[in-house]
Each structure stands twice: as structure tokens, then as C-alpha cells.
Amino acid sequence: MTPPPSDLTDQDWFIIGQTPIIAFLLVAAADGKIDKKEANTCADLLTQFSAQQEHPLTAQMMRSALQNMSASMLQLTSSTNPMEALLRVNNLINEKIGGEDATIMKNTVLMMAKKIAEASGGFLGLGNKIDEDEAQALQLLASVFQDDPASSPNLTALPDTPEPTEEESLQWDETKSAFMESLLGAEHDMVMHAMIPFQVGGSLDLYYYPHDIPGTAIATKELSHSPHHGSTNAIFTVYELAMFTRHPLDMEQAKDDTTDFGQAHRNIQTILNPVARYSAEATLNGNETCEFPAEMEGIGGKCLIFDTYKTDEAREFGILVIIEIHRSEMEFARKNSGSALLEKLKAAGHYPYSDMARTPVA
């Protein structure tokens, strides 16, 4: 192992010290939130790893992480995409340290991340095994640290599509957002951002629209990447997804499954994520139904119907609404037609909501 590089500045060490913090954030936030107990666990592990390290560069990285933990947490959770931050620290370690030393440092961070995921009883006291989201976060860390192009997530352009310029992306986002508001009403000023971005295997960012029909619409904005590339169907060149609940928006209850809005929010979130990913591979049209396989945890057996929201005419962009339905209603739609079921839902006042505490219409 080589001596510590002499050209590493204090700022370099601050960035390198963010490496275990980023790993902690990716794993700890896999369930959608980070609480005080988890932050304390991170501090304890940093103290333990820095004291036990015989490798001087790794020990210094852990000391820097512990010393600057509050500042790093604030920066990484408020203004930085964690995957971009991970690539930045990985590149810095490779360029300014490299070789066996860099491998030891990154492997130690992976070991720490695994200990976080395997923490006794889990962070929420719900068992001691690594769940699917934590395993996904560990895989992302490993693929970046191993510099494996085959397994690393694609963080840039989509296949066979020129990457839009920053100006083009901003213009499309503005145009799309304005059209979504024309359909769903004014957008709420709070967004629920995912710690691991959807485009690299994480969860969707969620956007809220509480000002049109009674209740709340929860929508995506990551399926249509430009006016000509993204999830598409027979009506829309590109589209985003939305689901509705009758419950009024309450962001403080969004993560509380003991509340009505929290339960509705969790249900919508667990449906939107797999449907969004599936929409990139399959054509989902209005009036069609689908059913989640029984083995899918949390959503197995759920039945859905799609509708092109507020239009049947071909458009460049639109909203594909997802409505959870009873099994008897899905069977009715498959026997008669999806449009026949949608008419029944509208006549009964249940359209476009996915709240299931209602009597089936068929």
C-alpha cells in the first residue's frame, strides 16, 4: 500500500468522507425515511470503523465522515442527487488514490453498508434480514464501486436517444407540468423525492394535486423524458401516471399507515412503482385491465383498470389514470368491456378513485 497521496486537499477529504454517509443514506432511506435512531446507528458505526481500522486512508475517511456528518447529511439530503454524489466520490477515490488502497476503502464502506442493512431487528424492529429495497441499494453501491459498466446503472441518456440539452429538458418539464395542472389542478408545493432515483432502479418521485376534484391526485413525472420518448400507448405519444384517493392531502400523514391518508398513500405508491417500470416495456392502453401476480409482496392479486384521463383523442402528452378495482369488477370488464366498467364506476360516483372501501359495481 502506498503512502497517503500528498495532493489530497482538505476539500478532497471532506468529499471522500462523504462516501460512508452516502452509503448510509442509500441503505437507510430504502424504506422511504430516515429517523433519529438510524442516524445514531450511522454515527456509532463510523466511530467503530474509524477506531478499528489499520488501513490509514480508510481510518482517515471514517474520521472525516464522523467529523463532518451533520454538514454532509444536510448537503446530501437537501441539494444533491445521491447517485451523482456516489459517482463523484468514487471517481475522486479512483483518480487521487487508486489501486489496492482505493479497493480497501470502498470494500470497507460496502461492509459498513451491509452492517447497516443487517442491524439487529432492523431499523424499525421488523426483523434482522436484508429486505428487497436494502439489497437493491447494496447492489447499486457495489456496481458503482466495482466500476462495472455491465452492472452499473445508466445515469445518462436512454438507449438510442440523444441526451436532451439542459435547456430542452427544462422546457419539456415546464410544458409537461403546465399540461398536468390543466388536467389535475394546481400542483402542491411539496414533492416526495426518492432517495434512490427511479431511473437507476429506485422509487418514483411523487407529485400531489389536491385542488381539482375532491381528494388528492398523486402523479409521476419521470415516465416521459421528452415529447417523443417515454411510456407510450395508442392515444398518447408519451404520458405520465396518476392515481386518486378521496382523502384530502396531508403530507404529515403520508408515511403514517395508521391514518386513512397514509394507508391510501402507501397503496398508491406500491402500485405506481411497478406499473411505471412495466410501462417502459409494455403498451398500457385505456379500458385495459391488469392483475398483479399473487407472489408480489404487498400488491399480489390487486386488480386495476386504466383510462386516458379526460380525453379519448390522440395527443402528444396525457395522463393515464390507474384505478384499483374489485375482482368481480375486473371479471365484468373482461367479459363485457373496460369502457362498460368505467361507465359503471362513473355512474356510481367512484371514478377515478382507488379507495376500496366501497361496494363493487359489478
SVG drawing of the C-alpha trace seen along z (x, -y; Angstrom):
<svg xmlns="http://www.w3.org/2000/svg" viewBox="-75 -26 79 42">
<polyline fill="none" stroke="black" stroke-width="0.4" points="0.0,0.0 1.3,-3.4 1.6,-6.4 -1.3,-8.9 -1.2,-11.0 0.3,-14.4 -2.0,-16.3 -5.3,-15.5 -6.7,-18.8 -9.0,-19.3 -11.9,-19.6 -10.9,-16.3 -11.0,-14.6 -14.4,-16.2 -15.7,-14.7 -14.1,-11.3 -15.5,-11.4 -19.0,-11.6 -18.6,-8.1 -19.8,-6.2 -22.5,-8.9 -23.8,-8.3 -23.8,-4.6 -25.8,-5.1 -28.3,-7.3 -28.9,-4.9 -29.4,-1.9 -31.2,-3.6 -33.6,-5.5 -34.5,-2.4 -37.8,-2.3 -38.5,-5.9 -37.4,-7.7 -34.5,-8.2 -35.2,-8.5 -33.1,-9.6 -32.3,-6.0 -30.8,-5.4 -28.6,-8.5 -27.3,-7.4 -26.6,-3.9 -24.6,-5.6 -22.5,-7.6 -21.8,-4.5 -20.6,-2.5 -18.4,-5.4 -16.8,-5.6 -16.3,-1.8 -14.9,-1.5 -12.5,-4.5 -11.2,-3.1 -10.7,0.4 -9.1,-0.5 -5.4,0.5 -5.6,-0.9 -4.6,-4.6 -6.6,-6.0 -9.8,-4.2 -9.4,-5.4 -9.0,-9.0 -12.1,-8.6 -14.1,-7.4 -12.8,-10.2 -13.7,-12.8 -17.2,-11.3 -17.7,-11.4 -16.4,-14.9 -18.5,-16.3 -21.5,-14.1 -24.0,-16.8 -22.8,-19.0 -22.7,-16.1 -26.1,-14.9 -27.6,-18.4 -25.9,-18.8 -26.6,-15.3 -30.3,-15.3 -31.2,-18.8 -29.5,-19.6 -27.6,-16.6 -28.7,-13.5 -27.2,-10.7 -26.3,-8.7 -24.4,-11.7 -22.7,-12.2 -21.7,-8.5 -20.2,-8.7 -18.3,-11.8 -16.7,-10.3 -16.0,-7.1 -14.2,-9.0 -12.2,-11.1 -11.0,-7.9 -10.1,-6.3 -8.2,-9.3 -6.4,-10.5 -5.8,-7.3 -6.5,-4.3 -5.1,-0.8 -5.3,1.5 -5.9,-1.4 -9.0,-2.5 -10.3,1.0 -9.8,1.4 -11.6,-1.9 -14.6,-1.1 -14.9,2.5 -14.9,1.2 -17.8,-1.2 -19.6,1.8 -19.0,3.8 -20.4,0.9 -23.4,0.6 -24.2,4.3 -23.9,4.0 -26.5,1.1 -28.8,3.4 -28.3,6.3 -28.7,4.2 -30.3,6.4 -34.0,6.2 -33.8,3.8 -34.1,0.1 -37.8,0.4 -37.7,3.6 -39.2,5.6 -36.7,8.5 -33.0,8.9 -32.7,9.8 -31.9,7.6 -35.1,6.7 -35.5,6.2 -35.0,2.4 -31.9,2.6 -30.5,5.4 -31.1,3.1 -29.3,0.3 -26.3,2.6 -26.2,3.8 -26.1,0.2 -23.2,-0.6 -21.3,2.5 -21.9,1.9 -20.6,-1.7 -17.6,-0.8 -16.6,2.1 -16.6,-0.2 -18.5,2.4 -20.2,0.9 -22.3,4.0 -23.9,3.8 -23.7,0.1 -26.9,-1.9 -27.3,-4.0 -27.3,-7.6 -27.3,-9.4 -29.2,-9.1 -31.7,-6.4 -30.8,-3.8 -30.7,-5.1 -31.9,-8.5 -29.7,-11.6 -29.5,-13.1 -31.5,-16.4 -29.8,-19.6 -30.4,-21.2 -32.5,-23.9 -34.6,-21.3 -35.1,-19.3 -36.2,-22.4 -38.6,-23.4 -40.2,-20.0 -40.6,-19.8 -42.3,-23.2 -44.6,-22.2 -45.5,-18.9 -46.1,-20.4 -48.4,-23.1 -50.4,-20.5 -50.7,-18.2 -52.0,-21.2 -54.6,-21.8 -55.9,-18.2 -55.3,-17.7 -55.5,-21.2 -52.7,-23.2 -49.8,-21.2 -49.0,-21.2 -45.7,-22.8 -44.3,-19.7 -42.8,-16.7 -41.8,-13.4 -38.4,-12.7 -37.0,-9.2 -33.5,-8.7 -32.6,-6.3 -33.7,-7.8 -36.3,-5.8 -34.0,-5.8 -31.4,-3.8 -33.7,-1.3 -35.1,-3.2 -38.6,-4.6 -40.6,-7.3 -40.8,-10.9 -44.4,-11.6 -46.3,-14.8 -49.6,-15.9 -52.7,-17.6 -55.3,-18.4 -57.1,-21.3 -59.3,-19.9 -61.8,-17.2 -62.4,-16.3 -59.5,-14.3 -55.9,-14.0 -54.3,-13.0 -50.8,-11.5 -48.8,-11.5 -45.5,-10.7 -43.2,-12.9 -40.4,-10.5 -42.0,-8.4 -41.9,-10.9 -38.3,-12.1 -39.1,-14.3 -42.1,-14.9 -41.1,-11.9 -39.5,-9.4 -41.1,-7.7 -44.0,-5.5 -46.4,-5.5 -49.8,-4.0 -52.4,-4.2 -53.6,-7.6 -50.6,-9.4 -47.2,-9.8 -45.9,-10.0 -47.7,-10.0 -47.4,-10.1 -49.4,-8.1 -51.9,-9.3 -54.0,-7.7 -56.7,-9.3 -57.8,-8.9 -60.9,-10.6 -58.8,-11.5 -57.6,-15.1 -53.8,-15.7 -51.9,-15.6 -48.2,-15.3 -47.6,-14.8 -49.7,-11.6 -48.2,-10.3 -45.8,-7.9 -48.2,-7.0 -50.0,-3.8 -52.3,-4.2 -54.1,-7.1 -56.6,-7.0 -54.4,-9.1 -51.3,-7.2 -52.9,-3.9 -54.1,-5.3 -50.7,-6.9 -48.9,-3.6 -51.2,-1.7 -50.9,-4.1 -47.1,-4.3 -46.8,-0.5 -48.9,-0.3 -47.4,-3.2 -43.8,-2.0 -44.2,1.4 -46.7,0.1 -44.4,-2.8 -41.5,-0.3 -43.7,2.0 -45.0,-0.9 -41.4,-1.3 -41.6,2.3 -45.3,2.7 -48.1,0.7 -50.8,-0.2 -54.0,-1.5 -57.2,-2.9 -60.0,-0.5 -57.5,2.3 -57.3,4.3 -54.4,5.9 -53.7,8.0 -50.6,8.3 -49.2,11.8 -50.1,13.4 -46.5,13.7 -45.8,10.0 -45.4,8.9 -48.0,6.3 -49.8,6.0 -50.2,9.6 -53.7,10.2 -54.7,6.5 -56.8,5.7 -56.5,2.5 -58.1,0.7 -56.5,-2.1 -58.1,-5.1 -56.9,-8.0 -57.8,-10.8 -60.2,-13.4 -59.7,-12.6 -60.2,-9.8 -58.4,-11.8 -54.9,-11.2 -52.5,-13.7 -48.8,-14.3 -49.0,-14.1 -51.6,-12.9 -52.4,-11.3 -53.0,-7.6 -55.1,-7.1 -54.8,-3.8 -57.9,-2.7 -57.8,0.2 -61.0,2.3 -62.6,5.3 -62.0,8.7 -65.7,9.0 -65.4,5.7 -62.3,6.9 -64.1,10.0 -67.1,7.9 -64.7,5.7 -63.1,8.7 -66.4,10.3 -68.1,7.1 -65.5,4.3 -63.3,1.9 -65.4,-1.0 -68.5,0.6 -66.9,0.9 -65.7,-2.7 -69.2,-3.9 -70.5,-1.9 -67.8,-3.5 -68.7,-6.9 -72.4,-6.4 -71.8,-5.2 -69.5,-8.2 -66.4,-6.0 -64.4,-7.2 -61.4,-7.9 -60.7,-6.9 -58.8,-3.8 -60.2,-3.7 -61.6,-0.2 -63.9,-0.7 -66.9,-0.7 -69.5,1.7 -68.5,3.3 -70.5,2.0 -70.4,5.4"/>
</svg>
